[in-house]
Amino acid sequence: MDKWKLSAARVYAQVINPVILTKYTGFDPEFNSNIYQDDVPSMTVTLGVNISF
């Protein structure tokens, strides 16, 4: 990290609902809106990098 003059670096990932095991065929029970009629349970992935110089 001295080569690039970094004081800190962090790489992170977050996965919400990585495995969905259900026989539920209706709309996503966690979604609270009438805008979308085709909602199904879904997986969300967040990736990020924090760098300090």
Steps between C-alpha positions, in 0.01 A plus 500: 500500500800731546574464129167669415505733807183348648428513870209254488308289251193283544310284253162369609200307374150454637249243377136514605291184443786298343287185491125512466335166578126530481193365327338844533370602157347838587649846506810585708373525861777750586400747226241758609373668185227459242717644222649171381276201450774249409703506823666176604745433785841617384868505591682832552880535472690809614872543429719785615851635548617757757842657445674759718810694394 
